[in-house]
Amino acid sequence: MSEPLIDTAKFKGVQDGTRAAARTDPERTKIVARASLRLVRDQLKEARILNHTLLCDEAVERGGGGSAPTPLHYFAAATGF
């Protein structure tokens, strides 16, 4: 039998630790996220976050090139993370 892909005990431990830290010192759990953005062309945008680069575009019907996920697609994905 293969090992599970997700270590649920580890995941739960991290979440429990974060909650405990927030109760004792809420300032410790603050996160600052920064992104550098630029317009590439038309509706195509590029975001640089840490060492990652994301592209965002609109559908052709909305004036974009349809070459990358739309802002709404990123939002929908983010709610699952």
C-alpha positions, -999 to +999 in steps of 0.1 A: +000+000+000+014+034-010+018+063+014-009+091+013+001+121-008-010+145+020+003+142+055-029+154+072-013+152+107+014+176+096-011+199+079-033+199+111-003+206+133+007+236+112-028+250+114-031+244+151+002+260+157-008+291+137-041+294+156-023+291+190+002+318+180-026+341+169-043+337+202-011+346+222+004+372+199-017+383+169+012+404+155+033+372+149+008+359+124+007+389+101+018+383+066+029+410+042+026+401+005+041+423-022+039+420-060+054+439-088+030+444-118+034+456-153+012+458-184+027+437-212+002+445-239-035+451-243-050+433-213-020+410-206-004+417-173+027+402-156+030+399-118+063+391-100+059+377-065+091+365-048+107+343-074+075+335-092+060+351-124+023+350-131+006+362-163-030+373-164-051+381-195-087+386-205-107+367-230-106+379-266-142+390-262-131+414-234-102+429-254-075+405-243-056+377-261-069+348-240-033+337-234-035+334-196-061+329-168-083+359-161-083+377-128-116+359-119-099+326-126-071+334-102-096+345-076-116+313-080-084+293-076-073+313-046-105+305-027-095+269-029-060+274-016 
